[in-house]
């Protein structure tokens, strides 16, 4: 996903594949992918940019799916809790998970110019963080890694 996300492409397949994978996962785990939850996932999948809860709420409001912040926050809580979306700490925003079928510890590559965010896979038990944890006897349960820079298109333009 990393390479494709930084290139122009048809997001319809991203949306269709992501929603289908989430629906299949929800069915297998007996979770409810409600209309609002599905729509929030579609919104997040529609572009590879992180979105804040209020940006998502604006879309939901325009479509008649809710106008109060808890509508967006509940859907985002469900999506992040079950691995369908991730919270980008630095931006206080959310992005759809692009590796739904694989347990992983993502790294987020954030373009400071166009705000595109791409999810890449990593293994927090390896590398510098893994060595530090191993040396101190620490067991990593969750790691958030975010890198800010320029995507290929913005780097070429600069």
N, C-alpha and C positions, 0 to 999 in steps of 0.2 A: 504494500500500500504506500510506503514512503515515497518512492519515485513517482508513482502515478499522481499522488495527491499534490505534488508540486507542479504538475503539468496540467494544461487545459484538457478537460475530458468531460464526458457526459455524466452528470451527477445522477441521472435517472437510474442508472444501474447501481450506483452506490446506495441510493434510497431503497430500491427494490430488494437488493441482496441483503442489506442491513435489516430491513423490516422483516423479511422472510426468516432470517436467522434468529432474530429476537422472538418472533412468533413461535418458531419451532422450539426454542429454548424455554419459553414460557409454558408451552403445552407440556413439555417433558417434565418441568418442575412444578406444574400445577399452579402457575402464577397467572394473574389476569393482566393482559395487555389491553387496557381500556382504550377507547377512542382518543382520549386526551393524551395518554401516555404514548400511544403510537404516533400521534400527530407531533408531539414534542420530539420524538426520535426522528421522524421525517424531517423536521425543521433542522435538527442538528446535522443530519446526513446531507442536507441540501447544498452545503458548501463546506469546505474544509477550514472554517473559521470558528473560533470559540465564540459562544454567545452567552450573554448575561441573562439572568432570569427575567429581567424586565424587557429585554429585546424579544425573548420568546413569548412573554405575556402579551406584548403588542401584537404579535402575529395571531395568537389565540383569540385575543379580543376582536381583531378585525374579522376573524372567521366565525365569531359567535360561539367560541368554545370556552369562554370564561374571561372574566375581567378583573378578578381579584388575585393578588400575588400568591395566596396559598395554592391556587390551581396549578401554576407553573412549578412552584417549589415542591409540591407533592409528587408531581410527575418526574421532576428531576431527581428527587430523593429515591424514588422507585428505580429509575434507570441507572443511577450510580450504584445503589445498593446491590443490584443484581448484575452489574458488569456491562450494561448496555451503553453507558456513557461514563465519562471521566470529568472530574472537576480540575480545571487548570488553576492552580493556586495563585500564580503570579497575576493572572488576569481576573480572578474571581469570576470565572466563566466556565462553560461546559462545552464538551466536544463529544460526539458519538464515538464509541469504541469501534476501531477498525479491525480488531482481532477477536471477534465475539466467540469463536469456537476454540480459542486457545487460552489456557491460563497463562498470564504474563504479567510482567512488571514494566509498564510503558515508560518510554522517554518521550517528552513532548518537545518538538522543534518548533519554535515560535518565531515567525518573521516579524521583525519590529517595524517593517515598512507597510506591508499589506495586511498584517494581522492573521495570515493563514497559519493554521496549526496542524502539524502532522504528527501522528503517533508512530513511534518506532518501538520495536521490541528490545528488551534487555533482560539481563539476569543480574539482579542486585547482589547475589551471593558471589559474583565474580568481580574482578577489577578492584579498584581502590576501596570502595565501600565494603565489599565482601571481605577484603583483607583486614580492614580496620575492625569490622564486626567479629571476625574470627579471632583476632588477636585479643580482643577484650571479652570474648565469650558471649557476645551479644547475638541473639537470634533475630534476624530481620523478618518482620511480618509484612511490612508495607514500606515501599520507598517511592518518593515522588521526585522525579528528575525532570527538570525543564531547562532547555537551552534557548537563549534568545540570540537571534542573528538575522541574516538575510537569506530568503529562499533564492533558488537559482535565477528566477526571473528578475527579482528586485536587485540581486547582486550584479546581474548583467546590465541593468538600467543605471546602476550607480557607477 
